[in-house]
């Protein structure tokens, strides 16, 4: 299970930037999105940025500041606290980077963050390939698009493309998800 995941309501920590990416992506899934777009941009040694845009339930203007409070939650069980957004904001801004959150009820949410990689307080990037595989596995049935760019090279993955090649069950079929993982690892290796 990824370091930034939640297990039984217990927060296990966001140790890498990839953990933050997966946490924000999971928020989009939990918000009932039918479409999620994840964009990851990296300028080697300088800046790492990502953006998650979804068409989920959204958040009204009054609640936007509340979701950045580490003790605020919309979840029904009182012991679960939404720490992902406040920790992402703090982690990005601690490096001299930025954090932005915008949302409209019924239309969705956009979260973006950038990290200055050379800053002493910057977390390691982490395993992006495995993060992307985990995101794909958690979004079975959701139309998703992943844009990845590093130093002006990149790739794009879409659920539609994988469905055409591997069938609708690719995200839950162990053999097929292994093929997806190999594609992503190969694409990430090509960016190095």
Number of C-alpha atoms within 10 A of each C-alpha: 8 18 16 20 19 15 9 7 12 11 16 13 16 22 16 19 26 23 23 27 29 27 24 21 27 17 18 27 21 13 17 15 22 15 19 23 18 25 18 20 19 20 14 12 10 11 17 20 22 21 22 22 23 26 22 23 18 21 18 13 12 8 11 15 11 14 20 20 15 14 13 17 17 11 10 7 9 10 10 17 18 18 19 23 20 17 17 26 21 14 25 24 18 17 19 15 20 18 20 11 17 15 21 16 13 12 13 21 23 20 22 22 23 25 27 22 23 14 15 9 15 19 20 11 16 14 15 19 19 16 19 22 20 19 21 25 15 17 22 16 14 15 15 21 19 18 16 20 17 17 11 10 12 16 14 13 17 14 20 14 12 16 13 9 9 16 13 15 14 21 25 14 13 11 10 16 19 14 13 19 17 14 15 19 17 12 17 18 10 11 14 9
